[in-house]
Amino acid sequence: MPVPLRVAPTHTLTFYCTLHTLILRTTDTDKETVRLLSGMEWNLRRMDSELSQINSDLLQPSKSIKKPSSGTITLNVGGFLYAAHRTTLSRHQGSVLEELASGKKTVQHTDSMGNPFIDRDGPVFRHILNFLRTGDLQLPDDFREAGLLRREAEFYRLSGLVEAILEWEELRAVQREPAFLEVTDERSQGFKVYCSDPTFIDKVKGRLVQISKSRLDGFPEEFEVSSNVIQFRHFIKSEPGSRLVLKQDSTFVCTLECLKLETVMLALKAGFSIITSLDSSKGSVVAAEALHFVK
């Protein structure tokens, strides 16, 4: 296969011409200079020969390198870099981030890489960015910087996030208060469960299900008094074959004792501790007319 003719680069040819001119003009007294120039010429020829063996594609810029998209922007917030789409930062009109992403507000400070620099708290900014992405405030259970996050949201003029943080703080304050649970056996009216923590009421409702005509109907709405109270007025509905069962194993929960035992077990698993019991002379918690728990 014929070897393709390779033309030396222009700067190499120029150097060769200059080198030969110097050799012709050199006198016998400059033999040492000629010898050095000849050596340099030989080295250049060798380098050119080695370069010819290299795949020319390797000398081309990588095709996998793409230019940064104009749809994204990288922010330096307190030394932490965050990349986001411009539409994400522009979700809330009038906010500092929307003005920055849309170009309404000029960038006053940049870092060494040319990224817009915001001299605010860097780590907490991830929660702000996640709120812009999802529209919901999702914080870890052990999050302890709600005050700092609220001040940062106020700085960025994100009123929706400020409101979400206030609601989160109120809910956490309620959860930190001791929860009270009362289980009472009202013989004439049925069986009542009261808890100051609505989440426990949801656990009780989630554990029980009504079966009617071979189908699951969920928790009966007629037993729900409020978000804090369940009043079981009866355990078998008038409809033939209708019954309450445990959702997982379909065990019948038609009796008062079985339903009370299930509630007590759920309370203990949830971290409640029994503090008083009334009329439990029979030696059984289930037989008591009233049980009180605290968490």
ChimeraX attribute file (.defattr): number of C-alpha atoms within 10 A of each C-alpha:
attribute: neighborCount
match mode: 1-to-1
recipient: residues
	/A:1	3
	/A:2	4
	/A:3	5
	/A:4	6
	/A:5	6
	/A:6	8
	/A:7	8
	/A:8	13
	/A:9	9
	/A:10	9
	/A:11	8
	/A:12	15
	/A:13	12
	/A:14	11
	/A:15	13
	/A:16	15
	/A:17	11
	/A:18	11
	/A:19	16
	/A:20	15
	/A:21	11
	/A:22	14
	/A:23	17
	/A:24	9
	/A:25	9
	/A:26	13
	/A:27	11
	/A:28	8
	/A:29	8
	/A:30	11
	/A:31	12
	/A:32	10
	/A:33	14
	/A:34	19
	/A:35	12
	/A:36	11
	/A:37	16
	/A:38	15
	/A:39	12
	/A:40	13
	/A:41	17
	/A:42	12
	/A:43	12
	/A:44	15
	/A:45	15
	/A:46	12
	/A:47	11
	/A:48	14
	/A:49	13
	/A:50	10
	/A:51	11
	/A:52	12
	/A:53	8
	/A:54	10
	/A:55	9
	/A:56	9
	/A:57	8
	/A:58	8
	/A:59	8
	/A:60	8
	/A:61	8
	/A:62	9
	/A:63	6
	/A:64	6
	/A:65	7
	/A:66	7
	/A:67	6
	/A:68	8
	/A:69	8
	/A:70	8
	/A:71	10
	/A:72	15
	/A:73	18
	/A:74	15
	/A:75	21
	/A:76	21
	/A:77	20
	/A:78	14
	/A:79	15
	/A:80	15
	/A:81	14
	/A:82	14
	/A:83	11
	/A:84	15
	/A:85	15
	/A:86	18
	/A:87	16
	/A:88	18
	/A:89	23
	/A:90	18
	/A:91	16
	/A:92	17
	/A:93	12
	/A:94	13
	/A:95	18
	/A:96	17
	/A:97	22
	/A:98	21
	/A:99	17
	/A:100	17
	/A:101	22
	/A:102	13
	/A:103	10
	/A:104	12
	/A:105	12
	/A:106	11
	/A:107	14
	/A:108	8
	/A:109	12
	/A:110	13
	/A:111	12
	/A:112	7
	/A:113	7
	/A:114	11
	/A:115	16
	/A:116	20
	/A:117	20
	/A:118	18
	/A:119	11
	/A:120	16
	/A:121	15
	/A:122	15
	/A:123	13
	/A:124	15
	/A:125	18
	/A:126	14
	/A:127	17
	/A:128	22
	/A:129	16
	/A:130	15
	/A:131	20
	/A:132	20
	/A:133	15
	/A:134	10
	/A:135	14
	/A:136	14
	/A:137	17
	/A:138	14
	/A:139	15
	/A:140	6
	/A:141	7
	/A:142	6
	/A:143	7
	/A:144	10
	/A:145	10
	/A:146	15
	/A:147	12
	/A:148	12
	/A:149	19
	/A:150	20
	/A:151	12
	/A:152	19
	/A:153	21
	/A:154	15
	/A:155	13
	/A:156	17
	/A:157	18
	/A:158	22
	/A:159	15
	/A:160	16
	/A:161	23
	/A:162	18
	/A:163	13
	/A:164	17
	/A:165	20
	/A:166	14
	/A:167	13
	/A:168	15
	/A:169	14
	/A:170	12
	/A:171	11
	/A:172	12
	/A:173	10
	/A:174	12
	/A:175	13
	/A:176	10
	/A:177	11
	/A:178	12
	/A:179	16
	/A:180	15
	/A:181	24
	/A:182	18
	/A:183	21
	/A:184	20
	/A:185	20
	/A:186	14
	/A:187	10
	/A:188	7
	/A:189	11
	/A:190	14
	/A:191	22
	/A:192	19
	/A:193	19
	/A:194	21
	/A:195	20
	/A:196	19
	/A:197	18
	/A:198	14
	/A:199	13
	/A:200	20
	/A:201	21
	/A:202	13
	/A:203	14
	/A:204	18
	/A:205	18
	/A:206	13
	/A:207	16
	/A:208	21
	/A:209	21
	/A:210	22
	/A:211	20
	/A:212	16
	/A:213	11
	/A:214	9
	/A:215	9
	/A:216	14
	/A:217	14
	/A:218	16
	/A:219	19
	/A:220	15
	/A:221	10
	/A:222	10
	/A:223	17
	/A:224	15
	/A:225	13
	/A:226	11
	/A:227	15
	/A:228	17
	/A:229	17
	/A:230	22
	/A:231	18
	/A:232	20
	/A:233	16
	/A:234	15
	/A:235	20
	/A:236	15
	/A:237	14
	/A:238	9
	/A:239	9
	/A:240	9
	/A:241	11
	/A:242	18
	/A:243	18
	/A:244	26
	/A:245	21
	/A:246	17
	/A:247	18
	/A:248	9
	/A:249	7
	/A:250	13
	/A:251	12
	/A:252	14
	/A:253	21
	/A:254	14
	/A:255	12
	/A:256	17
	/A:257	16
	/A:258	13
	/A:259	21
	/A:260	23
	/A:261	15
	/A:262	16
	/A:263	20
	/A:264	20
	/A:265	11
	/A:266	16
	/A:267	20
	/A:268	13
	/A:269	10
	/A:270	12
	/A:271	10
	/A:272	19
	/A:273	16
	/A:274	16
	/A:275	9
	/A:276	12
	/A:277	18
	/A:278	13
	/A:279	13
	/A:280	15
	/A:281	10
	/A:282	9
	/A:283	9
	/A:284	9
	/A:285	19
	/A:286	20
	/A:287	19
	/A:288	19
	/A:289	16
	/A:290	18
	/A:291	23
	/A:292	18
	/A:293	20
	/A:294	17
	/A:295	16
